[in-house]
């Protein structure tokens, strides 16, 4: 699974419920808790905010939940952390985040002049690292790294203006800035540069379009001969 696939899982917090009040399905703790009642009910969490639900943890300096439209806002040292069932740990850091429980749309942004940083660490293995100018998502179905995306590590390296992962199709699309992709693991390795790069998980396939440059090495030369027939 790619780093972006894990990011898609990370970015969908379950509905939440505060230790002080039901906000919707998990636990929210903070130094201060302010509730505003009435037609526009809001719950504000101030200082050392910690949200936990179903293996996902979000921490920040401040957070706000609006009951009317069921939206979350968080800012200040925002950290998202999720450990999946196979032991893979994913962490992302930024300055500002938002999530709409109805549409499942959300985002994570860095402080001005900085980048959103994330790491993916499979159980017992070395981590992959990544960064982008912004992360946005639509539930688990789609996650986008925009304003410059980079991923590097022992399994995969990529760079593009934009990287889009679509879960249903198992497809990663790199656009803008003459994307670069280097696949390190597997029965074949490749490094290429093109106008657009599309990689799919099943079947395992990489397609490059427009002024393609690069190389491909097969560990099994007999398999290469079969493909060339």
Secondary structure, 3 states (H helix, E strand, C coil): CCHHHHHHHHCCCCCCCCCCCCCCCCEEECCEEEEECCCCCEEEEEEEEEEEECCEEEEEEEEEEECCCCEEEEEEEEEEEEECCCCCEEEEEEEEEEEECCCCEEEEECCCCCCEEEEEECCCCCCEEEEEEEEEEECCCEEEEEEEEEEECCCEEEEECEEEEECCCCEEEEECCCCEEEECCCCEEEEEECCEEEEECCCCEEEEECCCEEEEEECCHHHHHHHHC
